Amino acid sequence: MSVYPIILTQSEFKDKDSLNYPFEERGLQFGDGIYEVIRVYEGKYYLFEEHVDRLYRSAEAIKIEIPQSKKEMKELLLQLITKNEMTTDGKVYMQITRGSAPRDHIFPQSVEPNMYAYVQDMPRNKEALQHGVSTITQPDIRWENCYIKSLNLLPNVLAKQTAKEQGCYEAILHRDGKVTECSASNVYLVKNGKVYTHPTTNNILYGCVRMAVERFLKTANIELIEEAFQLEDISSADEIFLSSSTSEVTPIVRVDDKAIGDGKPGTITKQLQRAYETEAAIKDKLTV
């Protein structure tokens, strides 16, 4: 996936190869920062407002004061797309840390946050979207504040890597058998026409695509039950799917090498995919 040449920093737009920070940077030394990943289709943001709102919620949660207002930030992010003349499908990665200062656990005083954002091409994964993916289950060993989209992602990385090593797309996480989410996405179980997913507590990230899924289900009069399902419920599920900005709404057809339902994407999952494509104004639609 190619990265576009112009990036946004806290002070200006500049060439990506000219970006550098002091080695005493709190994001590098403490993971003291937050991030967002925003999906782009044909050069236009999807769920833009939701992502910017979550960025500011995360910043407030860890006491980072973003110098720009939300309105100013949105204008800068729109300029980032324009300056790169991007017209394809991709994503914008954005990161804000507490700044650069001599290493100390205590917050530094009068230090400006470090920020950068860049644009990257990312075609839709139509193979996974149309045919579904395999997953594994893993214990959820993350901290208690997963609602913050922070840079502290080592448990997520380890879970995702374990999934990859077993030939799988994702890892479904659980706390004592109660399913929370995946390493990089929200997860849902369908049973008897109802959709179950973990409630929006501090133990999960409230995904922007999850917000869209909630709207789609409400419009379709499909009941969403915000109640965590158990590992033991997976084997009898009619459908399972996940959602995220990079995965959209992706069917899960195998968990721990056991087929879900008939081993094919389910009816409700496909219905949500169609609603997603409509709202995101995607022209190159799936064959579902």
C-alpha positions in Angstrom: 0.0 0.0 0.0 1.6 3.2 -1.2 1.9 6.3 1.1 1.2 9.6 -0.5 4.0 12.2 -0.4 2.4 15.0 1.5 1.7 14.6 5.3 0.1 16.8 7.9 2.1 17.7 11.0 1.2 19.9 13.9 2.6 23.0 12.2 2.5 22.4 8.4 2.1 20.2 5.4 5.4 18.7 4.4 7.0 15.9 2.5 6.8 12.5 4.3 10.5 11.9 4.1 11.3 15.1 5.9 9.4 14.2 9.1 11.5 13.6 12.2 11.1 13.9 16.0 13.6 13.9 18.9 14.4 10.5 20.3 12.8 11.6 23.6 9.3 11.5 22.1 6.6 10.3 24.5 4.7 8.3 21.9 7.9 6.3 21.3 8.9 6.0 24.9 5.6 5.6 26.7 3.0 5.0 24.0 1.6 8.3 25.4 -0.7 9.1 22.5 -3.8 8.4 20.5 -4.6 7.6 16.9 -7.4 7.3 14.3 -7.8 5.4 11.0 -10.3 7.0 8.7 -11.6 5.1 5.6 -11.5 6.9 2.2 -13.5 5.9 -0.8 -12.7 7.6 -4.2 -11.0 10.4 -2.3 -13.9 11.1 0.1 -13.9 10.3 3.8 -16.5 7.9 5.3 -17.7 8.4 8.8 -15.6 11.5 9.0 -17.5 13.2 11.9 -17.5 10.1 14.0 -13.8 9.6 13.7 -12.9 13.2 14.5 -15.3 13.1 17.5 -13.6 9.9 18.8 -10.2 11.4 18.3 -11.1 14.2 20.7 -12.7 11.9 23.2 -9.6 9.8 23.3 -7.4 12.9 23.8 -9.6 14.1 26.6 -9.5 10.7 28.3 -5.6 10.8 28.5 -5.5 14.6 29.1 -3.9 15.7 25.8 -5.0 19.1 24.7 -5.2 19.2 21.0 -4.4 22.8 19.9 -6.8 22.8 16.9 -10.6 22.9 17.3 -12.6 20.1 15.8 -13.6 22.5 12.9 -9.9 23.3 12.3 -8.9 19.7 12.4 -11.5 18.7 9.9 -10.4 21.4 7.5 -6.8 20.2 7.8 -7.7 16.6 7.1 -9.7 17.6 4.1 -6.7 19.6 2.8 -4.6 16.5 3.3 -6.7 14.6 0.7 -6.8 17.6 -1.6 -3.1 18.3 -1.5 -2.3 14.7 -2.3 -4.8 14.7 -5.2 -6.2 11.5 -3.9 -9.2 10.0 -5.8 -8.9 6.3 -5.0 -9.8 4.0 -2.1 -7.6 4.3 0.9 -7.2 5.4 4.5 -5.8 8.2 6.6 -3.8 7.3 9.6 -3.5 10.1 12.2 -1.5 10.1 15.5 -1.2 12.6 18.3 1.2 12.2 21.2 1.8 14.3 24.3 5.0 15.7 22.7 8.8 15.6 23.0 10.4 16.2 26.4 13.1 14.6 28.7 11.9 11.2 29.7 9.8 11.3 32.8 6.6 9.5 33.8 5.0 12.8 34.9 3.5 14.9 32.1 5.9 17.6 30.8 4.8 21.2 31.2 4.3 23.7 28.3 5.1 21.0 25.6 3.2 21.0 22.3 1.6 17.7 21.2 3.2 16.0 18.2 0.9 15.2 15.4 1.1 13.7 12.0 -1.4 12.3 9.5 -0.8 10.5 6.1 -2.8 9.1 3.3 -2.3 5.5 2.0 -3.9 3.6 -0.8 -6.0 0.6 0.4 -8.3 -1.2 -2.1 -11.2 -3.1 -0.6 -10.5 -6.7 0.4 -13.3 -8.1 -1.8 -12.1 -11.7 -1.3 -12.6 -11.5 2.4 -15.8 -9.5 2.1 -17.5 -11.9 -0.3 -16.3 -15.3 1.0 -15.6 -14.6 4.7 -12.6 -15.2 6.9 -11.3 -17.6 9.5 -10.5 -16.6 13.1 -9.1 -17.9 16.3 -10.1 -17.2 19.9 -7.6 -15.7 22.4 -7.8 -14.4 26.0 -8.3 -10.7 26.2 -5.2 -9.5 28.2 -5.6 -5.8 27.4 -6.0 -3.0 30.0 -9.4 -1.8 31.3 -9.7 1.3 29.2 -10.0 -0.1 25.7 -12.5 2.6 24.8 -9.5 4.9 24.4 -7.9 4.6 21.0 -4.4 4.8 22.4 -1.0 3.7 21.0 -0.7 0.9 23.6 -1.5 -1.9 21.2 1.0 -4.7 22.1 -1.6 -7.2 23.3 -3.6 -6.5 20.1 -0.5 -7.0 18.0 0.4 -10.3 19.7 -3.2 -11.6 19.2 -3.3 -10.6 15.6 0.1 -12.1 14.9 -1.0 -15.4 16.6 -4.0 -15.4 14.2 -1.8 -14.8 11.2 0.6 -17.6 12.2 -2.4 -20.0 12.3 -3.6 -18.8 8.8 -6.4 -16.7 10.2 -7.6 -13.1 9.6 -8.4 -12.1 13.2 -8.4 -13.1 16.8 -11.7 -13.0 18.8 -10.9 -11.9 22.3 -12.6 -13.0 25.5 -12.4 -12.3 29.2 -13.1 -15.5 31.1 -15.2 -16.8 28.2 -17.1 -13.6 27.6 -16.4 -12.3 24.1 -15.4 -8.6 24.0 -14.2 -7.8 20.5 -11.4 -8.8 18.1 -7.8 -7.5 18.1 -8.6 -4.8 15.6 -12.4 -4.9 15.1 -15.8 -5.3 16.8 -17.5 -8.7 16.6 -21.1 -9.8 16.4 -23.1 -13.0 16.7 -26.4 -13.7 14.9 -28.9 -16.1 16.4 -32.5 -16.6 15.4 -32.6 -13.3 13.5 -31.1 -11.2 16.4 -27.6 -9.7 16.6 -25.6 -9.8 19.8 -22.5 -7.8 20.6 -20.7 -6.6 23.7 -22.1 -3.4 25.2 -20.2 -0.2 24.9 -18.2 -0.3 28.2 -14.6 0.6 28.8 -13.6 -2.9 27.8 -14.1 -2.3 24.1 -13.5 0.3 21.5 -16.8 1.8 20.3 -16.1 1.4 16.6 -17.2 4.1 14.1 -18.4 1.3 11.7 -20.2 -0.3 14.7 -22.2 3.0 14.9 -23.1 2.6 11.3 -24.0 -1.1 11.8 -26.4 0.0 14.6 -28.1 2.4 12.2 -28.4 -0.2 9.5 -29.9 -2.7 11.9 -32.4 -0.2 13.3 -33.5 0.7 9.7 -33.9 -2.9 8.8 -35.9 -3.6 12.1 -33.4 -6.2 13.1 -33.0 -6.4 16.9 -29.5 -5.5 18.3 -28.9 -6.9 21.8 -25.9 -5.2 23.5 -25.1 -8.2 25.6 -21.8 -10.1 25.5 -22.0 -13.6 24.2 -20.0 -16.5 25.5 -17.3 -18.6 23.7 -19.7 -21.6 24.0 -22.3 -19.7 22.0 -20.1 -19.5 18.9 -20.6 -23.1 17.8 -24.3 -22.7 17.6 -24.3 -19.3 15.9 -26.2 -18.8 12.7 -23.7 -16.1 11.6 -20.8 -14.2 13.0 -19.2 -11.0 11.5 -16.8 -8.3 12.4 -16.6 -4.6 11.6 -13.9 -1.9 11.4 -12.9 0.9 9.2 -10.4 -1.2 7.2 -12.5 -4.4 7.2 -15.9 -2.9 6.7 -18.5 -5.6 7.5 -16.7 -8.9 7.1 -18.3 -12.3 7.5 -16.6 -14.8 9.8 -17.1 -18.3 8.5 -14.7 -20.3 10.7 -13.7 -20.0 14.3 -10.9 -22.2 15.8 -11.2 -24.3 12.6 -14.9 -25.0 13.0 -17.5 -23.8 10.5 -20.1 -21.2 11.5 -23.5 -22.2 10.2 -23.1 -23.6 6.7 -19.6 -22.1 6.4 -20.8 -19.2 4.1 -21.6 -15.5 4.7 -25.0 -15.2 6.2 -28.1 -13.3 5.2 -28.0 -10.5 7.8 -24.3 -10.0 7.2 -24.9 -9.6 3.5 -27.7 -7.2 4.2 -25.4 -5.0 6.3 -22.8 -5.1 3.6 -25.3 -3.7 1.1 -26.3 -1.0 3.5 -22.6 -0.1 4.1 -22.0 0.2 0.4 -25.0 2.4 -0.1 -24.1 4.8 2.8 -20.5 5.0 1.8 -21.5 5.6 -1.9 -19.3 2.7 -3.1 -19.7 2.2 -6.8 -17.8 -1.1 -7.2 -20.2 -3.2 -5.2 -19.7 -6.8 -4.0 -21.5 -9.7 -5.6 -23.5 -10.8 -2.5 
